[in-house]
């Protein structure tokens, strides 16, 4: 009888599913939403100011100087790391993300993105809000999986605030750790989802951004029985572009390693090269959030679309390898949208919207290895709610992605160390 009373006691006090932890996740979402909202407002104002300077020499000066300035911030304030560090710490270091890196990450990423770099704010926000989750967990003396879950929930809140897809943001925070760890870290799913929903609500209030889709794609009239086969085809082609991007990033990493100079010199060189590409093809400047609508709303020839795709992939690779801070998910979506327009030029009788969305999903799923969250994110960002064809494209690209991922910390510890040894040997052999 005493045991039964002990079991029933908590139920009499709280007859609901939620517990005290629920309010902790909500608090983390509020903090993440406020931080993400303020970050976005500052970034938006900086981009508006920089956009007044459009002359070629001004673009070159701003991007080269921006790379130099951001590099000096990192040199004197410390290297905040990149997404690879976040994934590594979540998987192998108990989920501990250091808040002390945030000042350097905030300043350097704001400079890089507003100057016209080809990387978006998603990666900096994920790292910043994830570290806030670690900080809160440390203050509450949480340990083990509870600590890791708070870091993951923080990551999800930052990602969701920007993309406006709570479920997609929650799954992304799990998938980016590598696909099999979605199951391993499943207990973090509910904390991440609660934190994501709260963060997005706060972000919308702070920024006054609407709840509708970000990108306007043509209407999709309805599923054709052959669309599934076309989706697989688009997924395979998108995977091919993903392979090209990953290959380019690896080659450029080796090239920048040979430059024995401080990081601010490398970032200034990267800024100079990107500025020349931006002067050549202006629509490829910036990370692509606004440029995707311009791309879809304009009429380009096939040769120009091919040039845009080539320059964009090259610019993103330069951004990633020269030390510029930011994430490459939105730039990959831009590249996928360009690929969809190219395919429509070659097959004008097929659905343009299906080509665009499937290619956006495929390129991102191949590079980031996040096939499930990619589907949900694109549904929210484009308003394209026919998920099944996108699933075929996303999964096709995922299973055709290279065995060694772009984010090496997605590998197991032993495989990652093996790949690092191989990369260290290659330059010496050359």
C-alpha positions as CSV (number, residue, x, y, z in Angstrom):
1,X,0.0,0.0,0.0
2,X,2.8,2.4,0.9
3,X,4.5,1.7,-2.5
4,X,1.3,2.4,-4.3
5,X,0.9,5.7,-2.5
6,X,4.4,6.7,-3.4
7,X,3.8,6.0,-7.1
8,X,0.4,7.9,-7.1
9,X,1.7,10.9,-5.2
10,X,3.3,12.7,-8.2
11,X,0.2,12.1,-10.2
12,X,-2.0,13.8,-7.6
13,X,0.4,16.8,-7.5
14,X,0.7,17.0,-11.3
15,X,-1.9,15.2,-13.4
16,X,-0.3,16.3,-16.7
17,X,2.5,14.9,-18.8
18,X,4.7,18.0,-18.5
19,X,7.1,18.4,-15.5
20,X,9.4,21.1,-14.2
21,X,11.7,20.3,-17.1
22,X,9.1,21.6,-19.5
23,X,9.5,25.1,-18.1
24,X,13.3,24.8,-18.4
25,X,12.9,24.0,-22.1
26,X,10.6,26.9,-22.6
27,X,13.0,29.2,-20.8
28,X,15.8,28.0,-23.1
29,X,13.5,28.7,-26.1
30,X,12.8,32.2,-24.9
31,X,16.5,32.9,-24.5
32,X,17.3,31.4,-27.9
33,X,14.5,33.3,-29.6
34,X,15.6,36.7,-28.1
35,X,19.2,36.1,-29.0
36,X,18.3,35.0,-32.5
37,X,15.9,37.9,-33.0
38,X,18.5,40.5,-31.9
39,X,21.2,38.9,-34.0
40,X,18.9,38.9,-37.1
41,X,17.9,42.6,-36.6
42,X,21.5,43.7,-36.3
43,X,22.4,41.6,-39.4
44,X,19.5,43.0,-41.4
45,X,20.5,46.6,-40.7
46,X,24.1,45.9,-41.5
47,X,23.2,44.3,-44.9
48,X,20.9,47.2,-45.7
49,X,23.7,49.6,-45.0
50,X,26.3,47.7,-47.0
51,X,23.9,47.3,-50.0
52,X,24.2,51.0,-50.7
53,X,27.8,50.3,-52.0
54,X,27.3,48.6,-55.3
55,X,30.2,49.9,-57.5
56,X,32.7,47.2,-58.3
57,X,35.6,48.9,-56.5
58,X,33.3,49.4,-53.4
59,X,32.4,45.7,-53.4
60,X,36.0,44.7,-53.6
61,X,37.0,47.1,-50.9
62,X,34.2,46.0,-48.5
63,X,34.6,42.3,-49.0
64,X,38.4,42.3,-48.8
65,X,38.3,44.7,-45.8
66,X,35.5,42.6,-44.2
67,X,37.6,39.5,-44.4
68,X,40.6,41.3,-42.9
69,X,38.5,42.8,-40.1
70,X,36.7,39.5,-39.2
71,X,40.1,37.7,-39.3
72,X,41.5,40.2,-36.8
73,X,38.5,39.6,-34.5
74,X,39.2,35.9,-34.6
75,X,43.0,36.4,-34.2
76,X,42.6,38.5,-31.1
77,X,39.4,37.2,-29.5
78,X,39.9,33.5,-30.3
79,X,38.8,31.1,-32.9
80,X,35.1,30.2,-32.2
81,X,35.2,27.1,-34.4
82,X,32.7,26.0,-37.0
83,X,29.9,23.4,-37.3
84,X,32.4,20.6,-37.3
85,X,33.4,21.7,-33.7
86,X,29.8,21.8,-32.6
87,X,29.1,18.2,-33.9
88,X,32.4,17.0,-32.4
89,X,31.6,18.4,-28.9
90,X,28.0,17.1,-28.9
91,X,29.1,13.6,-29.9
92,X,32.4,13.1,-28.1
93,X,32.6,15.7,-25.3
94,X,29.3,15.2,-23.5
95,X,27.5,18.0,-25.4
96,X,29.6,20.8,-23.9
97,X,29.6,23.9,-26.1
98,X,31.7,26.8,-24.7
99,X,29.8,30.2,-24.3
100,X,33.2,31.9,-24.1
101,X,33.5,31.6,-27.9
102,X,30.3,33.5,-28.5
103,X,31.7,37.1,-28.6
104,X,34.2,36.1,-31.3
105,X,31.5,34.2,-33.3
106,X,28.9,37.0,-33.1
107,X,31.3,39.7,-34.2
108,X,33.1,37.7,-36.9
109,X,30.0,36.2,-38.4
110,X,28.1,39.5,-38.5
111,X,31.0,41.1,-40.4
112,X,31.4,38.1,-42.8
113,X,27.7,37.8,-43.6
114,X,26.9,41.5,-44.0
115,X,30.0,42.1,-46.1
116,X,28.6,39.7,-48.7
117,X,30.0,36.3,-47.8
118,X,28.4,33.2,-49.3
119,X,27.5,31.7,-45.9
120,X,24.3,32.3,-43.9
121,X,23.6,32.9,-40.2
122,X,22.3,29.4,-39.4
123,X,25.6,27.9,-38.3
124,X,26.6,30.9,-36.0
125,X,23.1,30.9,-34.4
126,X,23.2,27.1,-33.9
127,X,26.5,27.4,-32.1
128,X,25.5,30.5,-30.1
129,X,22.2,29.1,-28.8
130,X,23.6,25.6,-28.3
131,X,26.3,27.1,-26.0
132,X,23.6,28.9,-24.1
133,X,21.9,25.5,-23.6
134,X,25.2,24.2,-22.2
135,X,25.6,27.2,-20.0
136,X,22.1,26.8,-18.5
137,X,22.6,23.1,-18.0
138,X,25.9,23.8,-16.2
139,X,24.2,26.3,-13.9
140,X,21.6,23.7,-13.0
141,X,24.3,21.1,-12.5
142,X,22.8,18.7,-15.1
143,X,24.9,15.8,-16.2
144,X,25.0,13.0,-18.8
145,X,22.3,12.9,-21.4
146,X,20.3,15.7,-19.6
147,X,23.2,18.0,-20.2
148,X,23.6,16.9,-23.9
149,X,19.8,17.3,-24.4
150,X,20.0,20.9,-23.3
151,X,22.8,21.7,-25.7
152,X,20.8,20.0,-28.6
153,X,17.6,21.9,-27.6
154,X,19.6,25.1,-27.7
155,X,20.9,24.3,-31.1
156,X,17.4,23.5,-32.3
157,X,16.0,26.8,-31.0
158,X,18.5,28.9,-32.9
159,X,18.0,26.9,-36.1
160,X,14.2,27.0,-35.9
161,X,14.1,30.7,-35.1
162,X,15.8,31.4,-38.5
163,X,14.0,28.8,-40.6
164,X,10.5,28.9,-39.1
165,X,10.1,25.1,-38.9
166,X,10.0,23.8,-35.3
167,X,9.8,20.1,-36.2
168,X,12.4,20.5,-39.0
169,X,14.7,22.5,-36.7
170,X,14.4,19.9,-34.0
171,X,15.2,17.0,-36.3
172,X,18.1,19.0,-37.9
173,X,19.8,19.3,-34.5
174,X,19.7,15.5,-34.2
175,X,20.4,14.6,-37.9
176,X,23.4,16.9,-38.2
177,X,25.1,14.7,-35.6
178,X,24.9,11.9,-38.2
179,X,21.8,9.9,-39.2
180,X,22.1,7.0,-36.8
181,X,22.3,9.3,-33.9
182,X,18.8,10.5,-34.4
183,X,17.8,7.3,-32.5
184,X,20.7,7.5,-30.1
185,X,19.7,11.1,-29.0
186,X,16.0,10.5,-29.3
187,X,15.4,11.6,-25.7
188,X,16.5,15.1,-26.8
189,X,13.7,15.3,-29.3
190,X,10.9,16.6,-27.0
191,X,13.2,19.2,-25.3
192,X,14.4,20.3,-28.8
193,X,10.8,20.6,-30.1
194,X,9.5,22.5,-27.1
195,X,12.5,24.9,-27.2
196,X,12.1,25.3,-31.0
197,X,8.4,26.2,-30.8
198,X,9.1,28.7,-28.1
199,X,12.1,30.2,-29.8
200,X,10.2,30.7,-33.1
201,X,7.3,32.4,-31.4
202,X,9.7,34.8,-29.6
203,X,11.7,35.4,-32.8
204,X,8.6,36.4,-34.7
205,X,7.6,38.8,-32.0
206,X,11.1,40.4,-31.8
207,X,11.6,40.7,-35.6
208,X,8.0,41.1,-36.8
209,X,8.7,38.6,-39.6
210,X,5.5,36.9,-41.0
211,X,4.7,33.3,-40.7
212,X,4.4,32.5,-44.5
213,X,6.9,30.9,-46.8
214,X,10.1,32.7,-47.5
215,X,10.5,31.7,-51.2
216,X,7.8,31.9,-53.9
217,X,8.0,28.9,-56.1
218,X,5.5,28.2,-59.0
219,X,2.4,26.3,-58.0
220,X,2.5,22.5,-58.2
221,X,-0.7,21.4,-59.9
222,X,-0.7,17.9,-58.6
223,X,1.2,14.6,-58.4
224,X,1.7,12.7,-61.6
225,X,2.4,9.0,-61.4
226,X,5.8,9.6,-63.1
227,X,6.8,12.4,-60.7
228,X,8.2,9.8,-58.3
229,X,10.6,8.6,-61.0
230,X,11.5,12.2,-61.9
231,X,12.1,13.0,-58.3
232,X,14.6,10.1,-58.1
233,X,16.3,11.4,-61.2
234,X,16.5,15.0,-59.8
235,X,17.8,13.6,-56.5
236,X,20.6,11.7,-58.4
237,X,21.6,14.9,-60.4
238,X,21.5,17.0,-57.2
239,X,23.8,14.4,-55.5
240,X,26.2,14.9,-58.4
241,X,26.3,18.6,-57.7
242,X,26.8,17.8,-54.0
243,X,29.8,15.6,-54.9
244,X,31.3,18.5,-57.0
245,X,30.8,20.9,-54.1
246,X,32.4,18.6,-51.5
247,X,35.3,17.8,-53.9
248,X,35.8,21.6,-54.5
249,X,35.8,22.3,-50.7
250,X,38.4,19.6,-50.0
251,X,40.7,20.9,-52.8
252,X,40.5,24.5,-51.6
253,X,41.2,23.4,-48.0
254,X,44.4,21.9,-49.2
255,X,45.2,25.1,-51.1
256,X,44.6,27.4,-48.1
257,X,46.6,25.2,-45.8
258,X,49.6,25.9,-48.0
259,X,49.3,29.6,-47.2
260,X,51.5,30.0,-44.1
261,X,49.9,33.3,-43.0
262,X,47.7,34.4,-40.1
263,X,44.0,33.8,-40.4
264,X,43.2,37.5,-41.2
265,X,45.4,37.3,-44.3
266,X,43.7,34.1,-45.5
267,X,40.3,35.7,-44.9
268,X,41.3,38.9,-46.7
269,X,42.4,36.8,-49.7
270,X,39.1,34.9,-49.6
271,X,37.2,38.2,-49.5
272,X,39.2,39.5,-52.5
273,X,38.5,36.4,-54.6
274,X,34.8,36.3,-53.6
275,X,34.4,40.0,-54.4
276,X,35.8,39.5,-57.9
277,X,33.2,36.7,-58.4
278,X,30.5,38.9,-57.0
279,X,31.4,41.7,-59.5
280,X,31.3,39.1,-62.3
281,X,27.9,37.6,-61.3
282,X,26.2,39.9,-58.8
283,X,23.3,37.6,-57.9
284,X,25.8,35.1,-56.3
285,X,26.8,37.6,-53.6
286,X,25.4,37.1,-50.1
287,X,24.1,33.8,-48.7
288,X,21.0,33.6,-50.9
289,X,17.9,34.2,-48.8
290,X,16.7,37.2,-50.8
291,X,18.5,36.1,-54.0
292,X,16.5,32.9,-54.3
293,X,13.3,34.9,-54.9
294,X,15.2,37.1,-57.5
295,X,16.4,34.0,-59.2
296,X,13.0,32.4,-59.4
297,X,11.3,35.6,-60.5
298,X,13.7,36.4,-63.3
299,X,14.3,34.9,-66.8
300,X,17.8,33.6,-67.4
301,X,19.3,31.8,-70.3
302,X,20.7,28.3,-69.9
303,X,24.3,29.5,-70.3
304,X,23.8,32.2,-67.6
305,X,22.2,29.7,-65.2
306,X,25.2,27.4,-65.6
307,X,27.5,30.3,-64.9
308,X,25.5,31.2,-61.8
309,X,25.6,27.7,-60.5
310,X,29.4,27.4,-61.1
311,X,30.2,30.8,-59.5
312,X,27.9,30.2,-56.5
313,X,29.4,26.8,-55.7
314,X,32.9,28.3,-56.1
315,X,32.0,31.3,-53.9
316,X,30.5,29.1,-51.1
317,X,33.6,26.8,-51.2
318,X,35.9,29.9,-50.9
319,X,33.8,31.1,-48.0
320,X,34.0,27.8,-46.1
321,X,37.7,27.2,-46.7
322,X,39.2,30.7,-46.3
323,X,37.9,31.0,-42.7
324,X,34.8,33.2,-43.3
325,X,32.1,32.4,-40.7
326,X,28.6,31.2,-41.6
327,X,26.6,28.2,-42.6
328,X,26.1,26.7,-46.1
329,X,22.5,25.4,-45.9
330,X,20.8,28.4,-47.5
331,X,23.6,28.8,-50.1
332,X,23.1,25.1,-51.0
333,X,19.3,25.7,-51.4
334,X,20.2,28.6,-53.8
335,X,22.4,26.2,-55.7
336,X,19.7,23.6,-55.8
337,X,17.1,26.1,-57.1
338,X,19.6,27.2,-59.8
339,X,20.0,23.5,-60.8
340,X,16.2,23.1,-60.9
341,X,15.9,26.0,-63.4
342,X,18.7,24.5,-65.5
343,X,16.9,21.2,-65.7
344,X,13.7,23.0,-66.7
345,X,15.5,24.6,-69.6
346,X,16.5,21.1,-70.7
347,X,13.1,19.5,-70.0
348,X,10.5,22.4,-70.3
349,X,7.6,20.1,-70.3
350,X,8.0,18.9,-66.8
351,X,7.0,20.6,-63.5
352,X,9.2,23.5,-62.7
353,X,8.2,23.6,-59.0
354,X,9.0,19.9,-58.6
355,X,12.4,20.3,-60.2
356,X,13.3,23.3,-58.1
357,X,12.3,21.8,-54.7
358,X,13.7,18.3,-55.4
359,X,17.0,19.8,-56.5
360,X,17.1,22.1,-53.4
361,X,16.5,19.0,-51.2
362,X,18.9,16.8,-53.0
363,X,21.9,19.1,-52.9
364,X,21.5,19.9,-49.2
365,X,20.8,16.3,-48.2
366,X,23.9,15.1,-50.1
367,X,26.2,17.6,-48.4
368,X,24.8,17.9,-44.9
369,X,23.4,14.3,-44.6
370,X,20.1,15.6,-43.1
371,X,17.5,14.1,-45.5
372,X,14.5,14.1,-43.1
373,X,14.8,17.7,-41.7
374,X,15.6,19.0,-45.2
375,X,12.1,17.8,-46.3
376,X,10.4,19.6,-43.5
377,X,12.4,22.8,-43.8
378,X,11.7,23.1,-47.5
379,X,8.0,22.5,-46.9
380,X,8.0,25.5,-44.5
381,X,10.3,27.7,-46.6
382,X,8.6,27.2,-50.0
383,X,5.0,26.3,-49.1
384,X,5.5,23.1,-51.1
385,X,3.5,20.5,-49.1
386,X,3.6,17.6,-51.5
387,X,6.2,15.8,-49.4
388,X,6.4,12.4,-51.0
389,X,8.3,13.4,-54.2
390,X,10.7,15.5,-52.1
391,X,11.2,12.4,-49.9
392,X,12.3,10.4,-52.9
393,X,14.7,13.1,-54.1
394,X,16.2,13.8,-50.6
395,X,16.7,10.1,-49.8
396,X,18.2,9.4,-53.2
397,X,20.7,12.1,-52.7
398,X,21.5,11.0,-49.2
399,X,22.2,7.4,-50.1
400,X,24.3,8.6,-53.1
401,X,26.3,11.0,-50.9
402,X,30.1,10.3,-50.5
403,X,31.0,7.9,-47.7
404,X,33.4,10.5,-46.2
405,X,31.1,13.5,-45.3
406,X,32.1,17.1,-45.6
407,X,31.6,17.5,-41.8
408,X,34.2,15.0,-40.8
409,X,33.0,14.9,-37.1
410,X,29.9,13.2,-38.4
411,X,32.1,10.1,-38.7
412,X,32.8,7.8,-35.8
413,X,35.9,8.7,-33.8
414,X,38.1,6.0,-35.3
415,X,37.0,6.7,-38.9
416,X,37.4,10.4,-38.3
417,X,41.0,10.0,-37.0
418,X,41.7,7.7,-40.0
419,X,40.5,10.4,-42.4
420,X,42.5,13.1,-40.7
421,X,45.6,11.0,-41.0
422,X,44.9,10.6,-44.7
423,X,44.4,14.3,-45.2
424,X,47.7,15.0,-43.3
425,X,49.6,12.6,-45.6
426,X,48.3,13.9,-48.9
427,X,49.9,17.4,-48.8
428,X,53.3,15.8,-47.8
429,X,53.0,13.3,-50.6
430,X,52.3,16.1,-53.1
